[in-house]
Amino acid sequence: MTNAVVLPSVITMNRPAIENRVDDITRYLALPMALTGSPSSS
């Protein structure tokens, strides 16, 4: 439960350091959303 509460704040705080990695991971795994939380156009 704590992770669900704390993780969004941690991700937001560390966004500049992890943004490129998250984009790469979402493309590799073919996930519908990136770090922005917006659904992709595909």
N, C-alpha and C positions, 0 to 999 in steps of 0.2 A: 504494500500500500504506500509506503513512504516513497518508493521509486516513482510511482505514478504522480505524486505530488511534487517532488523535487526535480525530476528529470527535465521537464519543459524549461524550467528556469536555468538549469545548467546548460542545456543545449543553446538557449538564447544567449547566455553570457559568453559561451565559447564559439559562437557562430563563425566569427572571422577565421578561427583556426581550423574548423572542421568542414566548412561549407563545400570546398572542392572535393573532399573525400566522400561526403554524403552524396553529392551529385554523381560521382563515379559509382558508388555502391548501388544507388537506385537504378542507374542505367544497366549495370551488370546483372542485377537481380530482376530487371524488368518490372520494377515496382511502379504503381500508378502515381505516387506522390514523391516529391522531393522535399528538401528542408523547408521550403516555403509553406508546405501544406496544401498547395494548390494541385488539383488533379491535372495530370498531363493531358495534352490534346489528343493523344492516341487512344 
